[in-house]
Amino acid sequence: MNETFDVVVAGAGPVGLMLACELGLAGVNVLVVERLAEIDPTVKAGGINVPTAQALYRRGLLPDLLAEQAKAFEAMGMFLASRSRSINPEQPTDASNRPPFAGHFAGIMLDIDLIDLDHSSFAHLGPAAEVYLVSQQSIEAVLGRRAAELGITVRRGVELTDFVDDGNGVTVRVGDNTIRAGWLVGCDGGRSLVRKRAGFDFPGLGPELTGHQAIVEMTGAEGLIPGWTTTDTGMYAHIPAPGRILTVELDGGPTDRNAPVTAAELQASLRAVSGVPVEITAVHSATRFTDNTRQVTEYRRGRVLLAGDAAHVHSPFGGQGLNLGVGDAVNLGWKLAAVVRGWAKTDLLDTYTTERHPIGAWVLDWTRAQVALMRTDKRSRELRTVMTELLATRDGASTVFRKISGVLHRYDLGGGHDLVGGAVPDLELSDGTRIGEHFIDGGAVLFDLGDSAELRAVAGPWSSRTRVVTAKPVEPGELTAMLVRPDGFVAWAADGGNQDGLEAALTRWFGAAT
């Protein structure tokens, strides 16, 4: 069978599905292929940061996220209540309480009560900031439903095995089928076949640890300390979900990453780092990981692009992988769609690397720093003591929380206004809407907050690519206009009715005037 698509996406994880939905919103004919027949149940990321929540909120998926988070709150609340009763049988059961969550750095927990949430970084985040405890599997389920609503073709249980980029398009081999596409995007994980076959450079550092995450049934767990614990032989975590464990042994990477994770292996690892004679009787989900940190030097080669773990790998500490990948997908989606639809030159795709590579590099550095604090030698342990003391202060905890929450992520887009390059503030508008609610269709928006006919006249030639919203902010201020890209980042802004630079910004991001 020979078929034709505008774009083929390899991988139906959260990154591949997010990218496919972004392309589908723009009217691009996209095919997603995934070797797994169902969503992978292996224990993975359990939370999302602010940019990920905002990206999904802007596409109208906030109710879905809140519903998934409510389930997670209930499950965690039941677990915490059961642990409290085991200590105090008179403790009443209350599974409805929202669990405190601020994250950790190298297993050093952040105290939510220390964090300065009044900092300007947290201003105007909108309702998306209330969502954080949503698992990777839940994200995949939500995006899978959205992809189906958009009519996107997702084929599971089939694998991309080869492709040829001839400069005019890509011929892709999927199972027994040959598919012709304009573009191929590898969202196929850390061992990406697309990355390897396309010849992307993938420099970085090799592993120095072996880690395990699992959901298990075990006996003898009463001796395990809840949360993260550092020992003379490594680290372990007994995380607030029944039977969830994580171990870290700093004795090099595993000898065989492809071997199945067994109960015996998990039991030996947990005993080695905890000193507790647990017995693992059943394994429901298990994965093995390392601190291998690598990143491609460019995110595009010809008509082949990479996103998510296909472009960068690192340890899971801090839970940044899912968020980093979704950010890739949202940044790439509208740009690739613009090229496919013909109103943007392929040069626009170069900004995908220039904008996303620095954030990926930061995540790699961040995870390497955490591994340094996990080492068992005396110098590293003293450094960990110092870091623990710093994170017990308001300034220390607040600084790290701002970093891991993603509120500081910006792109260097030039321009003189402070808002340019940052996520658009989710202001309340006079018509009863919020700014974030105007991106459901996946398009760019010019917010004419000062009701300027002259401003709208300048933007007129781009009306097919940029929608104009004229509602004013509920809270008046100096800001009179913002041009916001489909990914929610501000491309141009002005105070006091100034229109300098608007036409240049429209041309730069949305092509020539029509």
C-alpha positions in Angstrom: 0.0 0.0 0.0 1.4 3.4 -1.0 -0.1 6.4 1.0 0.7 10.1 1.1 0.7 12.3 4.2 2.1 15.8 4.9 3.9 14.7 8.0 4.6 11.3 9.5 5.2 11.3 13.3 7.1 8.3 14.7 5.9 7.7 18.3 2.5 8.1 20.0 3.7 9.1 23.4 2.8 12.5 24.8 5.3 14.3 22.6 4.2 12.6 19.4 0.5 13.0 20.1 0.9 16.7 21.2 2.7 17.4 17.9 0.1 15.6 15.9 -2.7 17.5 17.6 -0.9 20.8 16.9 -0.5 19.9 13.2 -4.1 18.6 13.0 -5.4 21.9 14.3 -3.7 23.6 11.5 -5.2 21.4 8.8 -2.1 19.3 8.2 -2.6 15.7 7.1 -0.6 13.7 9.6 0.0 10.1 10.4 1.3 8.8 13.8 2.8 5.4 14.0 3.5 3.6 17.3 5.1 0.2 17.8 3.2 -0.4 21.1 -0.4 -1.6 20.7 -1.6 0.3 23.9 -0.4 3.1 26.2 2.7 1.9 28.0 1.7 1.3 31.7 5.4 1.4 32.9 5.7 3.9 35.8 6.9 7.2 34.4 6.5 10.9 35.1 3.8 11.7 37.7 3.5 15.4 37.3 3.7 18.4 34.9 5.1 21.9 35.1 3.5 25.2 34.4 4.4 25.5 30.7 3.0 22.0 30.0 -0.2 22.8 31.9 -0.5 26.1 30.1 0.0 24.6 26.7 -2.8 22.1 27.2 -5.0 24.8 28.8 -4.7 27.0 25.7 -6.0 24.1 23.6 -9.1 23.7 25.8 -8.0 20.7 27.7 -8.0 22.1 31.3 -11.2 20.3 32.3 -9.6 17.0 31.2 -6.5 17.7 33.3 -8.4 18.7 36.3 -10.4 15.5 36.1 -7.2 13.4 35.9 -5.6 15.3 38.8 -8.7 14.8 41.0 -8.2 11.0 40.6 -4.5 11.4 41.5 -5.4 13.5 44.6 -7.9 10.9 45.8 -5.4 8.0 45.4 -2.6 9.9 47.1 -5.0 11.1 49.8 -6.1 7.6 50.6 -2.5 6.4 50.8 -1.5 9.2 53.1 -4.6 8.7 55.3 -3.8 5.0 55.6 -0.2 5.7 56.7 -1.5 8.2 59.3 -3.9 5.6 60.7 -1.1 3.0 60.9 0.7 5.5 63.2 -2.4 6.8 64.9 -5.5 4.6 64.7 -7.7 7.4 66.0 -6.7 9.6 63.0 -9.9 10.3 60.9 -9.8 9.4 57.2 -9.8 12.3 54.8 -8.8 11.5 51.2 -10.1 14.8 49.8 -7.2 17.0 51.0 -5.0 18.4 48.3 -1.5 17.0 49.0 1.3 19.5 49.3 3.7 19.2 46.4 6.7 21.4 45.5 9.1 18.9 44.0 12.6 18.0 44.9 16.2 18.6 43.9 18.3 15.4 44.0 15.8 13.9 46.4 16.0 17.0 48.8 12.4 17.9 49.2 11.2 21.5 48.8 8.9 22.8 51.6 5.9 24.4 50.0 5.5 26.7 53.0 8.9 28.2 52.3 8.3 29.2 48.7 7.5 32.8 47.8 4.5 32.4 45.6 4.0 36.1 45.5 7.1 36.5 43.3 6.5 38.3 40.0 7.3 35.0 38.1 4.0 33.6 39.3 1.9 36.5 38.3 -0.9 36.0 35.8 -0.4 32.3 35.3 -4.1 31.7 35.3 -6.0 28.5 36.2 -3.4 26.3 34.5 -1.1 26.8 37.5 -3.5 24.7 39.6 -2.7 21.6 37.6 0.5 19.7 38.4 -0.3 16.1 39.5 -1.1 14.4 36.2 0.7 11.2 35.1 2.2 10.6 31.8 -0.3 7.9 31.0 -3.1 10.4 31.8 -1.6 13.0 29.4 -1.4 10.3 26.7 -5.0 9.4 27.2 -6.2 13.0 27.1 -4.2 13.7 23.9 -5.3 10.4 22.4 -8.9 11.4 22.7 -8.1 14.9 21.3 -6.3 13.3 18.3 -9.3 11.1 17.6 -11.6 14.2 17.8 -9.4 15.9 15.2 -9.6 12.9 12.9 -5.8 12.3 13.1 -4.7 8.8 11.9 -2.9 7.0 14.7 -1.7 3.5 14.0 -0.6 1.4 16.9 1.2 -1.9 16.8 3.2 -1.0 13.8 6.8 0.2 13.6 8.7 2.5 11.4 11.7 0.5 10.1 13.4 2.7 7.5 13.1 5.9 5.6 14.9 7.9 2.8 15.0 11.7 2.7 15.5 12.7 -0.9 15.3 16.5 -0.4 11.8 16.8 -1.7 10.1 14.5 0.7 10.6 11.4 2.8 9.8 7.9 1.8 8.9 6.0 5.0 8.7 2.2 5.5 6.1 1.2 8.1 5.5 -2.5 8.5 4.7 -3.7 5.0 3.6 -0.3 3.8 5.5 2.4 2.0 4.4 5.9 2.8 5.4 9.2 1.1 5.5 12.3 3.4 6.7 15.8 3.1 8.3 15.6 6.6 9.2 13.0 9.2 9.4 13.8 12.9 11.1 11.4 15.3 9.3 11.3 18.7 10.4 7.8 19.2 12.2 8.1 22.5 15.8 8.0 23.8 16.8 5.1 21.6 15.3 6.8 18.5 15.6 4.9 15.3 14.8 8.1 13.4 17.8 9.9 15.1 20.2 7.0 14.3 19.1 6.5 10.7 19.2 10.2 10.0 22.7 10.6 11.3 22.2 13.2 14.0 25.2 14.0 16.2 24.4 13.0 19.8 27.2 14.1 22.1 27.1 14.0 25.9 28.2 12.0 29.0 27.9 8.3 29.7 26.2 6.9 32.8 27.6 6.5 36.3 24.5 5.1 37.9 21.8 2.5 37.5 18.3 3.3 38.7 15.0 1.5 39.0 11.5 2.6 39.3 8.7 0.1 39.9 5.2 -0.6 41.3 5.5 -3.8 43.3 4.0 -5.9 46.0 6.3 -6.6 48.9 6.6 -7.7 52.4 8.9 -6.1 55.0 8.2 -2.6 53.7 7.5 -1.3 57.2 11.2 -0.6 57.6 11.4 1.7 54.5 11.3 5.4 55.2 8.7 7.3 53.2 10.0 9.8 50.7 13.7 10.1 49.6 16.4 8.6 51.7 20.2 8.8 51.3 22.3 5.9 52.5 25.9 4.9 52.4 25.3 2.8 49.3 23.1 5.1 47.3 19.5 6.4 47.5 16.0 5.1 47.5 12.5 6.5 47.5 9.3 5.0 48.8 6.9 7.4 47.1 3.3 8.1 48.3 1.5 5.6 46.1 1.1 2.0 47.3 4.1 -0.1 46.4 6.0 2.5 44.4 9.8 2.4 44.8 12.8 4.0 43.3 16.5 3.0 43.8 19.8 4.7 42.8 23.1 2.8 42.8 26.2 4.7 41.8 28.2 1.8 40.4 28.0 2.5 36.7 25.3 1.9 34.1 23.6 -1.5 33.7 25.3 -4.2 31.7 22.1 -4.9 29.7 19.6 -2.1 29.2 17.3 -4.4 27.2 17.0 -7.2 29.7 13.6 -7.5 31.5 13.5 -6.0 35.0 12.9 -8.9 37.4 11.6 -9.1 40.9 15.0 -10.5 42.0 16.8 -7.5 40.5 14.5 -5.0 42.1 14.7 -6.8 45.5 18.5 -6.9 45.4 18.8 -3.2 44.5 16.3 -2.1 47.2 18.0 -4.2 49.8 21.4 -2.9 48.8 20.6 0.8 49.1 18.1 0.6 52.0 19.5 -2.2 54.2 15.9 -3.4 54.8 15.3 -7.1 54.1 12.2 -6.5 51.9 10.8 -9.3 49.8 9.3 -8.4 46.5 6.5 -10.8 45.6 5.1 -9.3 42.5 6.0 -6.6 39.9 3.3 -4.6 38.2 5.4 -2.1 36.4 9.2 -1.6 36.3 11.8 0.3 34.4 15.5 0.7 34.5 17.2 4.0 33.9 20.6 5.7 34.0 22.0 9.3 34.1 23.2 9.1 30.4 22.9 12.7 29.3 23.1 13.5 25.6 21.6 16.1 23.2 21.6 16.4 19.4 23.5 19.4 18.1 20.6 20.3 15.8 16.9 19.4 15.9 16.5 19.2 12.1 18.4 17.6 9.3 16.8 18.1 5.9 13.2 17.0 6.1 13.7 15.0 9.3 13.2 16.6 12.7 13.4 15.3 16.3 11.4 16.1 19.4 11.3 14.9 23.0 13.7 12.1 24.2 14.7 11.5 20.6 16.5 14.8 20.7 17.8 14.7 24.3 18.2 12.1 27.1 18.9 12.5 30.8 18.0 11.0 34.1 14.4 11.3 35.3 15.4 13.3 38.4 13.1 16.3 38.7 10.5 15.0 36.2 11.6 17.4 33.4 11.6 14.9 30.5 7.8 14.9 29.7 7.6 18.7 30.1 10.7 19.3 27.9 9.2 17.1 25.2 5.8 18.7 25.2 7.5 22.1 24.9 9.3 20.8 21.9 6.1 19.7 20.3 4.2 23.0 20.9 7.2 25.0 19.6 7.6 22.9 16.4 3.9 22.2 15.6 2.8 25.6 14.3 6.1 26.2 12.6 6.0 23.0 10.6 2.4 23.5 9.8 3.2 27.0 8.4 5.8 25.5 6.2 3.6 22.7 5.0 0.8 25.1 4.2 3.2 27.2 2.2 3.0 30.6 4.0 6.4 30.3 5.7 9.8 29.4 4.4 11.7 26.5 5.7 14.0 29.0 7.5 11.3 29.2 10.2 12.1 25.7 11.2 15.7 26.9 12.1 14.1 28.8 15.0 13.0 25.4 16.5 16.6 24.5 17.3 17.7 28.0 18.3 14.7 28.3 20.8 14.5 24.8 22.2 18.1 23.6 22.3 19.1 26.0 25.1 16.2 24.8 27.3 17.1 21.2 26.6 20.8 22.0 27.5 19.6 23.5 30.8 17.6 20.4 31.7 20.7 18.2 31.0 22.8 20.4 33.2 20.2 20.4 35.9 20.0 16.6 36.0 23.8 16.3 36.0 24.0 18.6 39.0 21.5 16.4 40.9 23.6 13.3 40.2 26.6 15.1 41.6 24.7 15.5 44.9 23.7 11.8 45.0 27.3 10.5 44.9 28.4 8.6 48.0 31.9 10.0 48.5 32.6 12.3 51.5 33.0 15.5 49.4 29.7 15.0 47.6 27.9 14.2 50.9 29.2 17.4 52.4 28.1 19.3 49.3 24.7 17.7 49.7 24.5 18.9 53.4 25.2 22.4 52.2 22.6 22.2 49.5 20.1 20.8 52.0 20.6 23.8 54.3 20.2 26.2 51.4 16.9 24.6 50.3 15.7 24.9 53.8 15.7 28.7 53.4 13.0 30.8 51.7 15.3 32.2 49.0 16.9 28.8 48.3 13.6 26.9 48.0 11.9 29.7 46.0 14.8 29.9 43.5 14.8 26.1 42.8 11.0 26.0 42.7 10.9 28.8 40.1 13.4 26.8 38.0 11.7 23.4 38.1 8.2 24.9 37.7 9.2 26.2 34.3 8.0 29.8 34.9 11.4 31.2 34.0 11.5 29.6 30.5 11.9 32.2 27.8 13.1 32.5 24.2 15.5 35.1 22.9 13.3 36.7 20.3 14.8 40.2 20.4 12.5 43.2 20.8 12.5 45.9 23.4 9.5 45.0 25.5 9.9 42.9 28.7 7.1 40.5 27.6 8.7 39.5 24.3 10.0 36.0 24.5 8.0 35.0 27.5 4.7 33.1 27.9 1.7 35.4 27.5 0.2 36.5 30.8 -3.2 35.0 31.3 -5.0 38.3 32.0 -8.8 38.5 32.6 -10.5 40.4 29.9 -13.6 42.7 29.9 -15.7 40.2 27.9 -15.5 37.6 30.6 -12.7 35.5 28.9 -9.1 35.0 29.8 -6.3 35.5 27.3 -5.4 31.8 27.4 -8.9 30.9 26.2 -8.3 32.5 22.8 -5.8 29.9 21.5 -8.1 26.8 21.3 -8.0 26.8 17.5 -4.2 26.8 17.5 -3.7 30.1 15.8 -1.8 33.3 16.5 -3.6 36.2 18.2 -3.1 40.0 18.2 -4.6 41.4 21.4 -5.6 45.0 20.7 -6.0 46.0 24.3 -6.2 49.7 23.5 -8.9 49.4 20.8 -6.8 50.9 18.1 -8.2 51.0 14.6 -4.7 52.0 13.3 -3.2 48.9 14.9 -5.8 46.7 13.3 -5.1 48.3 10.0 -1.5 47.4 10.2 -2.4 43.7 11.0 -5.1 43.5 8.3 -2.9 41.9 5.6 -2.2 39.0 8.0 -5.9 38.4 8.9 -5.9 34.9 7.5 -3.1 33.9 9.9 -3.6 36.2 12.9 -6.9 36.7 14.7 -7.6 40.1 16.5 -9.1 40.3 20.0 -10.2 43.7 21.1 -11.4 43.1 24.7 -9.6 45.2 27.3 -8.0 43.9 30.5 -10.1 43.9 33.6 -7.2 45.5 35.4 -6.0 48.5 33.4 -2.3 49.1 32.8 0.2 50.5 30.4 0.1 47.4 28.1 -1.9 48.3 25.0 -1.2 45.4 22.5 0.4 42.0 22.2 1.1 39.7 19.3 1.2 36.2 20.5 2.4 33.1 18.6 0.3 30.0 18.5 2.6 28.4 21.1 1.6 31.1 23.6 4.8 33.1 23.5 4.8 36.9 23.0 6.3 37.9 19.7 5.7 41.7 20.1 4.2 44.0 22.7 3.6 47.7 23.2 2.7 50.2 25.8 0.8 53.4 25.4 -0.3 52.8 21.8 3.1 52.4 20.3 3.0 50.3 17.1 6.7 50.3 16.2 7.9 46.9 15.2 4.5 45.2 14.7 4.7 44.9 10.9 8.2 43.4 11.2 7.1 40.9 13.8 4.1 39.9 11.7 6.4 39.3 8.7 9.0 37.5 10.7 6.7 35.0 12.3 3.7 34.8 9.9 5.2 35.4 6.4 4.7 38.0 3.8 1.6 40.2 3.9 -1.3 39.1 1.7 
